[in-house]
Amino acid sequence: MTGMMLYLSLGLMVLTVLSNRYWRRQLEGLRQAQIRIREKMEEVGKDVEDIATAYSQITQKHAEAEKRAQKAEQDMQAALNELEARQTAPVVRYHVFDRSEPRPGRFWEAAVRHVPSDATVMTGQRGWVGIRRCLLTAETEREVRERVSARYPRKAGFQVLEVVPCRVAGLSVNRIPELSTFRRSAPPEEAARVPRRAAAGAR
């Protein structure tokens, strides 16, 4: 009887040891699985953060693109309205002073009115009826008035109404005559030929 009890105790001891080792292995496996799951969760969390950051950037770029598109549509509509207004507006004609050489300065716009009278008809002074706008280059407003008055005198029925800087876009004159767009310097050979031709014509 005692021997059987000893055998049973020994069997229980061995079974307990085996059971403890089995459950320890199971517990260690669960711990490793938990560690792997935690690492995967951290990786997924980082991916979610990266995706959220990218989504925020894309949303911001999309909002900016919508603002630019709206601004472009407004600019296009404004340009269309301006174009329509310019198409329906009366045509403004400008008359240019004829010159054969460049003149330094800036562009000016002079409004000249002509009222024909019997005196102008008798003197044969050619003119027009109404107002003309002339474009010319000069240094000062006074120079503009002097030049316009010399060509269109008051005694012939002309009157200078106003002199303002030119309002036509894109017109500019270089302050240096040699670099002016209205002057084309001739090569030295051409410059030497001109006096010779003049001398030959004088002969």
C-alpha positions in Angstrom: 0.0 0.0 0.0 2.8 2.3 0.9 4.6 1.5 -2.4 1.5 2.3 -4.4 1.2 5.6 -2.6 4.9 6.4 -3.4 4.3 5.5 -7.1 1.3 7.7 -7.2 3.1 10.6 -5.6 6.0 10.2 -8.0 3.6 10.1 -10.9 1.9 13.2 -9.7 5.2 14.9 -9.3 6.3 14.0 -12.8 2.9 15.1 -14.2 3.1 18.4 -12.3 6.6 19.1 -13.7 5.6 18.2 -17.2 2.5 20.4 -16.9 4.5 23.3 -15.5 6.9 23.0 -18.4 4.1 22.8 -20.9 2.3 25.8 -19.6 5.5 27.8 -19.3 6.1 27.2 -23.0 2.6 28.2 -23.8 3.0 31.4 -21.7 6.4 32.2 -23.4 4.7 31.7 -26.8 1.9 34.0 -25.8 4.4 36.6 -24.7 6.3 36.4 -28.0 3.1 36.6 -29.9 2.1 39.6 -27.8 5.4 41.3 -28.5 5.0 40.6 -32.3 1.5 42.0 -32.2 2.6 45.1 -30.3 5.4 45.7 -32.9 2.9 45.3 -35.7 0.5 47.7 -34.0 3.4 50.2 -33.7 4.2 49.8 -37.4 0.5 50.2 -38.3 0.3 53.3 -36.1 3.3 54.8 -37.8 1.7 54.0 -41.2 -1.5 55.6 -40.1 0.3 58.7 -39.0 2.2 58.9 -42.3 -1.1 58.4 -44.2 -2.8 61.1 -42.1 0.1 63.5 -42.7 0.0 62.8 -46.5 -3.8 63.2 -46.5 -3.5 66.6 -44.6 -0.9 67.8 -47.2 -3.1 66.7 -50.1 -6.1 68.3 -48.6 -4.2 71.6 -48.1 -2.8 71.4 -51.7 -6.3 70.7 -53.0 -7.7 73.7 -51.1 -4.9 75.9 -52.5 -5.6 74.6 -56.0 -9.3 75.4 -55.6 -8.4 78.9 -54.5 -6.0 79.4 -57.5 -8.7 78.0 -59.9 -11.3 80.3 -58.4 -8.9 83.3 -58.7 -8.1 82.3 -62.3 -11.8 82.1 -63.1 -12.3 85.6 -61.6 -9.3 87.0 -63.6 -10.6 85.4 -66.8 -14.1 86.8 -66.2 -12.6 90.2 -65.5 -10.5 90.0 -68.7 -13.5 89.0 -70.7 -15.5 91.9 -69.3 -12.6 94.2 -70.1 -12.3 92.8 -73.6 -16.0 93.2 -74.1 -15.9 96.8 -72.8 -12.9 97.6 -75.1 -14.7 96.1 -78.1 -17.8 98.2 -77.5 -15.9 101.3 -76.6 -15.2 103.9 -79.3 -11.9 103.7 -81.1 -9.3 106.2 -80.0 -7.0 107.2 -82.9 -3.5 108.6 -82.3 -1.5 110.7 -84.8 2.3 110.4 -84.6 4.6 113.3 -85.3 6.9 112.4 -88.2 10.6 112.5 -87.5 13.6 111.1 -89.3 15.9 110.8 -86.3 15.4 109.7 -82.7 14.6 112.1 -79.9 15.4 111.3 -76.3 12.7 111.6 -73.7 9.4 109.9 -73.0 6.2 109.5 -74.9 3.5 112.2 -74.4 -0.1 112.5 -75.5 -1.4 115.9 -76.7 -5.0 116.6 -77.4 -5.5 119.3 -80.1 -8.8 120.8 -81.2 -9.4 122.5 -84.5 -12.2 124.8 -85.2 -12.2 125.9 -88.9 -12.9 129.5 -89.6 -13.0 131.8 -92.7 -9.4 132.9 -91.9 -8.0 129.4 -92.0 -9.9 128.6 -95.2 -8.5 131.8 -96.9 -4.9 131.1 -95.7 -5.1 127.5 -97.0 -4.3 126.0 -93.6 -5.3 122.3 -93.6 -7.0 121.0 -90.6 -9.8 118.9 -89.3 -13.0 119.2 -87.3 -13.0 118.1 -83.7 -10.2 116.8 -81.5 -7.1 114.8 -82.4 -4.6 113.1 -80.1 -1.0 113.2 -81.1 1.9 111.1 -79.9 5.4 112.5 -79.6 8.6 112.2 -77.6 10.0 115.0 -75.5 11.8 115.7 -72.3 9.2 118.0 -70.6 5.6 119.1 -71.0 6.7 122.6 -72.0 8.7 121.1 -74.9 5.6 119.2 -76.0 3.4 122.3 -76.0 6.0 124.3 -77.9 6.4 121.6 -80.6 2.6 121.1 -81.0 1.9 124.8 -81.0 4.6 125.3 -83.7 3.0 122.8 -85.9 -0.6 123.7 -85.1 -0.7 127.5 -84.4 -3.6 129.1 -82.5 -4.0 131.7 -85.2 -5.0 128.9 -87.6 -7.8 127.7 -85.4 -5.9 125.1 -83.4 -5.9 124.8 -79.6 -3.9 122.5 -77.3 -6.4 121.1 -74.8 -4.2 118.9 -72.6 -0.7 117.3 -72.5 -0.4 114.1 -70.4 2.1 111.2 -70.3 1.2 108.6 -72.9 -1.5 106.2 -71.8 -0.8 103.6 -74.5 0.8 100.5 -72.9 4.1 99.3 -74.1 5.5 102.6 -75.4 8.9 103.5 -74.0 12.0 105.3 -75.2 15.5 104.6 -73.9 17.2 107.6 -72.3 20.4 106.8 -74.2 20.0 107.8 -77.8 22.4 105.1 -79.1 20.2 102.4 -77.4 16.9 103.8 -78.4 14.6 101.4 -80.3 13.8 104.2 -82.7 17.4 104.5 -83.8 19.3 102.1 -85.9 23.0 102.8 -86.0 24.5 102.3 -89.5 27.7 100.3 -90.0 30.9 102.3 -90.5 30.9 101.5 -94.2 27.4 102.9 -94.7 28.3 106.0 -92.6 31.3 106.6 -94.9 29.3 106.2 -98.1 26.7 108.8 -97.2 29.1 111.8 -97.3 30.6 110.5 -100.5 27.2 110.2 -102.1 26.3 113.7 -100.9 29.5 115.1 -102.4 28.9 113.3 -105.7 25.4 114.7 -105.8 26.7 118.2 -105.2 29.1 117.9 -108.1 
